[in-house]
């Protein structure tokens, strides 16, 4: 009887020892496996700080626009490989503006355009477009010692391509007295006749003597 109790107690002791050893061994394995793993921080203040950090990192990332990159490359190519800064760009723009202004001034017509012979003067004061016509504002003046007659069908108008153009006059006198007074009128030409023309030439003589030779050329019309 006593021997069976001792055996039973010995078996229980061995089983308890084995269970304790197994539990200790499992705890060690679990601890080794969880090394380096930390619990996520769910505090609101830390979340806001993380959001600010992420936002700052995202704001630091800037994407370049394709059009600006292409324009910059073209400028570098035009400048012979030199990168153009803001100061250089402004200087370049100023130089370009001066060149364009000079070209524009050269292309502008200087008025009046004057042709005179024997004291009689023909002036063109302006060239403008009015409706379907090109209008030349002109005047005649006679500083001579005799009256001069004009027949304006003798007015010869040609363009820079050598074409003779039909023109009509208004308000110009048929007889120009020698009083030094200016008599104003207009010469009109249908725009339909000015195909690709850029300049005009005028020629007027008196009638019937045809002794005067009033000529002018390179009158710009575009």
C-alpha positions as a Markdown table, in Angstrom:
| # | Residue | x | y | z |
|---|---|---|---|---|
| 1 | Unk | 0.0 | 0.0 | 0.0 |
| 2 | Unk | 2.7 | 2.5 | 1.0 |
| 3 | Unk | 4.7 | 1.6 | -2.1 |
| 4 | Unk | 1.8 | 2.4 | -4.5 |
| 5 | Unk | 1.4 | 5.8 | -2.9 |
| 6 | Unk | 5.0 | 6.6 | -3.2 |
| 7 | Unk | 4.9 | 5.6 | -6.9 |
| 8 | Unk | 1.9 | 7.8 | -7.5 |
| 9 | Unk | 3.5 | 10.8 | -5.9 |
| 10 | Unk | 6.7 | 10.2 | -7.9 |
| 11 | Unk | 4.7 | 10.1 | -11.2 |
| 12 | Unk | 2.9 | 13.4 | -10.3 |
| 13 | Unk | 6.1 | 15.0 | -9.5 |
| 14 | Unk | 7.7 | 14.0 | -12.8 |
| 15 | Unk | 4.6 | 15.2 | -14.7 |
| 16 | Unk | 4.6 | 18.6 | -12.9 |
| 17 | Unk | 8.3 | 19.0 | -13.6 |
| 18 | Unk | 7.8 | 18.1 | -17.3 |
| 19 | Unk | 4.9 | 20.7 | -17.6 |
| 20 | Unk | 7.0 | 23.4 | -16.0 |
| 21 | Unk | 9.9 | 22.8 | -18.3 |
| 22 | Unk | 7.6 | 22.8 | -21.3 |
| 23 | Unk | 6.1 | 26.1 | -20.2 |
| 24 | Unk | 9.4 | 27.7 | -19.6 |
| 25 | Unk | 10.7 | 26.6 | -23.0 |
| 26 | Unk | 7.6 | 27.9 | -24.8 |
| 27 | Unk | 7.9 | 31.3 | -23.1 |
| 28 | Unk | 11.5 | 31.6 | -24.2 |
| 29 | Unk | 10.7 | 30.8 | -27.8 |
| 30 | Unk | 7.8 | 33.3 | -27.9 |
| 31 | Unk | 10.0 | 36.1 | -26.4 |
| 32 | Unk | 12.7 | 35.4 | -29.0 |
| 33 | Unk | 10.2 | 35.6 | -31.8 |
| 34 | Unk | 8.7 | 38.9 | -30.6 |
| 35 | Unk | 12.1 | 40.7 | -30.4 |
| 36 | Unk | 12.1 | 44.0 | -32.5 |
| 37 | Unk | 8.3 | 44.2 | -32.5 |
| 38 | Unk | 6.8 | 47.2 | -30.7 |
| 39 | Unk | 3.3 | 48.2 | -29.9 |
| 40 | Unk | 1.9 | 50.8 | -32.3 |
| 41 | Unk | 1.5 | 54.3 | -30.7 |
| 42 | Unk | -2.1 | 55.2 | -30.8 |
| 43 | Unk | -1.8 | 58.5 | -28.9 |
| 44 | Unk | -3.6 | 61.4 | -30.8 |
| 45 | Unk | -0.6 | 63.8 | -30.3 |
| 46 | Unk | 1.8 | 61.4 | -31.9 |
| 47 | Unk | -0.6 | 60.8 | -34.8 |
| 48 | Unk | -0.8 | 64.5 | -35.5 |
| 49 | Unk | 3.0 | 64.8 | -35.3 |
| 50 | Unk | 3.4 | 61.9 | -37.8 |
| 51 | Unk | 0.8 | 63.6 | -40.1 |
| 52 | Unk | 2.8 | 66.8 | -40.0 |
| 53 | Unk | 6.0 | 65.0 | -40.8 |
| 54 | Unk | 4.4 | 63.2 | -43.7 |
| 55 | Unk | 2.9 | 66.4 | -45.0 |
| 56 | Unk | 6.2 | 68.2 | -44.8 |
| 57 | Unk | 7.8 | 65.3 | -46.7 |
| 58 | Unk | 5.1 | 65.5 | -49.4 |
| 59 | Unk | 5.4 | 69.3 | -49.7 |
| 60 | Unk | 9.1 | 68.9 | -50.2 |
| 61 | Unk | 8.5 | 66.9 | -53.4 |
| 62 | Unk | 8.0 | 69.3 | -56.4 |
| 63 | Unk | 7.2 | 68.1 | -59.9 |
| 64 | Unk | 8.5 | 70.2 | -62.8 |
| 65 | Unk | 6.1 | 71.2 | -65.6 |
| 66 | Unk | 7.0 | 69.7 | -68.9 |
| 67 | Unk | 6.3 | 73.0 | -70.9 |
| 68 | Unk | 8.7 | 74.9 | -68.6 |
| 69 | Unk | 11.4 | 72.3 | -69.0 |
| 70 | Unk | 11.1 | 72.3 | -72.8 |
| 71 | Unk | 11.2 | 76.2 | -72.9 |
| 72 | Unk | 14.3 | 76.2 | -70.7 |
| 73 | Unk | 16.0 | 73.7 | -73.0 |
| 74 | Unk | 15.2 | 75.8 | -76.1 |
| 75 | Unk | 16.6 | 78.9 | -74.4 |
| 76 | Unk | 19.8 | 77.2 | -73.5 |
| 77 | Unk | 20.1 | 75.9 | -77.1 |
| 78 | Unk | 19.5 | 79.4 | -78.5 |
| 79 | Unk | 22.1 | 80.9 | -76.1 |
| 80 | Unk | 24.7 | 78.4 | -77.3 |
| 81 | Unk | 24.5 | 76.3 | -74.2 |
| 82 | Unk | 24.5 | 79.2 | -71.7 |
| 83 | Unk | 21.9 | 79.1 | -69.0 |
| 84 | Unk | 19.9 | 82.3 | -69.1 |
| 85 | Unk | 19.2 | 83.8 | -65.7 |
| 86 | Unk | 16.5 | 86.4 | -65.0 |
| 87 | Unk | 18.8 | 89.4 | -65.5 |
| 88 | Unk | 20.1 | 88.1 | -68.8 |
| 89 | Unk | 16.6 | 87.3 | -69.9 |
| 90 | Unk | 15.5 | 90.9 | -69.2 |
| 91 | Unk | 18.4 | 92.3 | -71.0 |
| 92 | Unk | 17.7 | 90.1 | -74.0 |
| 93 | Unk | 14.0 | 91.2 | -74.0 |
| 94 | Unk | 15.0 | 94.9 | -73.9 |
| 95 | Unk | 17.4 | 94.4 | -76.8 |
| 96 | Unk | 14.7 | 92.6 | -78.8 |
| 97 | Unk | 12.2 | 95.4 | -78.0 |
| 98 | Unk | 14.7 | 98.0 | -79.3 |
| 99 | Unk | 15.3 | 96.1 | -82.5 |
| 100 | Unk | 11.5 | 95.7 | -83.1 |
| 101 | Unk | 11.0 | 99.4 | -82.4 |
| 102 | Unk | 13.7 | 100.4 | -84.8 |
| 103 | Unk | 12.3 | 98.1 | -87.5 |
| 104 | Unk | 8.8 | 99.5 | -86.9 |
| 105 | Unk | 10.1 | 103.1 | -87.2 |
| 106 | Unk | 11.9 | 102.3 | -90.4 |
| 107 | Unk | 8.7 | 100.7 | -91.8 |
| 108 | Unk | 6.6 | 103.8 | -91.0 |
| 109 | Unk | 6.0 | 106.4 | -93.7 |
| 110 | Unk | 7.2 | 109.9 | -93.1 |
| 111 | Unk | 4.7 | 112.6 | -94.2 |
| 112 | Unk | 4.3 | 114.8 | -96.0 |
| 113 | Unk | 5.7 | 113.4 | -99.3 |
| 114 | Unk | 6.3 | 116.4 | -101.6 |
| 115 | Unk | 7.0 | 116.8 | -105.3 |
| 116 | Unk | 7.4 | 120.2 | -106.8 |
| 117 | Unk | 8.1 | 121.7 | -110.3 |
| 118 | Unk | 8.1 | 125.3 | -111.5 |
| 119 | Unk | 6.6 | 126.6 | -108.2 |
| 120 | Unk | 3.7 | 124.0 | -108.1 |
| 121 | Unk | 3.8 | 121.5 | -105.3 |
| 122 | Unk | 1.9 | 118.2 | -104.8 |
| 123 | Unk | 1.9 | 116.8 | -101.3 |
| 124 | Unk | 0.6 | 113.5 | -99.9 |
| 125 | Unk | -0.2 | 114.0 | -96.2 |
| 126 | Unk | -1.6 | 110.6 | -95.2 |
| 127 | Unk | -2.5 | 107.2 | -96.5 |
| 128 | Unk | -5.5 | 105.4 | -95.0 |
| 129 | Unk | -8.1 | 102.7 | -95.7 |
| 130 | Unk | -11.7 | 103.8 | -95.8 |
| 131 | Unk | -14.3 | 101.1 | -96.5 |
| 132 | Unk | -13.3 | 99.3 | -99.7 |
| 133 | Unk | -10.9 | 102.1 | -100.9 |
| 134 | Unk | -7.4 | 103.3 | -100.2 |
| 135 | Unk | -7.5 | 107.0 | -99.6 |
| 136 | Unk | -4.5 | 109.4 | -100.1 |
| 137 | Unk | -5.0 | 112.8 | -98.4 |
| 138 | Unk | -3.3 | 115.3 | -100.8 |
| 139 | Unk | -3.0 | 119.0 | -101.4 |
| 140 | Unk | -1.9 | 121.3 | -104.3 |
| 141 | Unk | -0.2 | 124.6 | -104.0 |
| 142 | Unk | 0.9 | 127.1 | -106.6 |
| 143 | Unk | 3.7 | 129.6 | -105.7 |
| 144 | Unk | 4.4 | 130.4 | -109.4 |
| 145 | Unk | 3.4 | 133.4 | -111.5 |
| 146 | Unk | 0.6 | 131.9 | -113.5 |
| 147 | Unk | -2.4 | 129.7 | -113.1 |
| 148 | Unk | -2.2 | 126.0 | -113.8 |
| 149 | Unk | -4.9 | 123.8 | -115.1 |
| 150 | Unk | -5.2 | 120.0 | -114.4 |
| 151 | Unk | -7.2 | 117.3 | -116.0 |
| 152 | Unk | -7.1 | 114.5 | -113.4 |
| 153 | Unk | -7.7 | 111.8 | -115.9 |
| 154 | Unk | -4.0 | 112.4 | -116.6 |
| 155 | Unk | -3.1 | 111.3 | -113.1 |
| 156 | Unk | -1.0 | 108.2 | -113.4 |
| 157 | Unk | -1.0 | 105.8 | -110.4 |
| 158 | Unk | 1.1 | 102.6 | -110.5 |
| 159 | Unk | 2.0 | 100.0 | -107.9 |
| 160 | Unk | 5.4 | 98.4 | -107.1 |
| 161 | Unk | 4.6 | 95.6 | -109.5 |
| 162 | Unk | 4.3 | 98.0 | -112.4 |
| 163 | Unk | 0.5 | 97.8 | -112.7 |
| 164 | Unk | -1.4 | 100.9 | -113.7 |
| 165 | Unk | -4.3 | 101.5 | -111.2 |
| 166 | Unk | -7.6 | 103.3 | -111.7 |
| 167 | Unk | -7.9 | 106.3 | -109.4 |
| 168 | Unk | -10.4 | 109.0 | -108.8 |
| 169 | Unk | -10.0 | 112.4 | -107.2 |
| 170 | Unk | -12.3 | 114.6 | -105.0 |
| 171 | Unk | -12.1 | 118.3 | -104.1 |
| 172 | Unk | -9.0 | 119.1 | -106.1 |
| 173 | Unk | -9.2 | 122.2 | -108.2 |
| 174 | Unk | -9.4 | 122.1 | -112.0 |
| 175 | Unk | -7.5 | 125.4 | -112.1 |
| 176 | Unk | -4.8 | 126.2 | -109.5 |
| 177 | Unk | -4.3 | 130.0 | -109.0 |
| 178 | Unk | -0.8 | 131.4 | -108.2 |
| 179 | Unk | -1.7 | 132.5 | -104.7 |
| 180 | Unk | 0.3 | 130.1 | -102.5 |
| 181 | Unk | -2.8 | 128.7 | -101.0 |
| 182 | Unk | -3.1 | 125.0 | -100.3 |
| 183 | Unk | -6.1 | 123.2 | -101.9 |
| 184 | Unk | -6.9 | 119.9 | -100.2 |
| 185 | Unk | -8.5 | 116.8 | -101.7 |
| 186 | Unk | -8.3 | 113.1 | -101.8 |
| 187 | Unk | -7.2 | 110.4 | -104.3 |
| 188 | Unk | -9.1 | 107.1 | -103.9 |
| 189 | Unk | -8.1 | 103.7 | -105.2 |
| 190 | Unk | -10.3 | 100.5 | -104.9 |
| 191 | Unk | -8.6 | 98.1 | -102.5 |
| 192 | Unk | -9.5 | 95.2 | -104.8 |
| 193 | Unk | -6.9 | 96.5 | -107.3 |
| 194 | Unk | -4.1 | 96.5 | -104.8 |
| 195 | Unk | -3.5 | 92.7 | -104.8 |
| 196 | Unk | -0.2 | 92.2 | -103.0 |
| 197 | Unk | 0.9 | 95.8 | -103.7 |
| 198 | Unk | 3.0 | 97.5 | -101.0 |
| 199 | Unk | 4.0 | 100.8 | -102.5 |
| 200 | Unk | 2.5 | 103.3 | -105.0 |
| 201 | Unk | 3.9 | 105.9 | -107.4 |
| 202 | Unk | 2.1 | 109.0 | -108.6 |
| 203 | Unk | 2.6 | 111.2 | -111.6 |
| 204 | Unk | 0.6 | 114.3 | -112.5 |
| 205 | Unk | 1.1 | 117.0 | -115.2 |
| 206 | Unk | -0.8 | 120.1 | -116.2 |
| 207 | Unk | -3.2 | 120.3 | -119.1 |
| 208 | Unk | -3.0 | 121.0 | -122.0 |
| 209 | Unk | 0.7 | 122.2 | -121.9 |
| 210 | Unk | 2.0 | 119.2 | -120.0 |
| 211 | Unk | 5.0 | 121.1 | -118.8 |
| 212 | Unk | 4.9 | 120.1 | -115.2 |
| 213 | Unk | 6.3 | 116.9 | -113.9 |
| 214 | Unk | 5.0 | 116.1 | -110.4 |
| 215 | Unk | 6.3 | 112.7 | -109.4 |
| 216 | Unk | 6.6 | 110.7 | -106.2 |
| 217 | Unk | 7.3 | 107.1 | -105.6 |
| 218 | Unk | 7.6 | 104.5 | -102.7 |
| 219 | Unk | 4.4 | 105.6 | -101.0 |
| 220 | Unk | 3.9 | 102.8 | -98.6 |
| 221 | Unk | 0.3 | 101.4 | -98.4 |
| 222 | Unk | 0.6 | 98.3 | -96.1 |
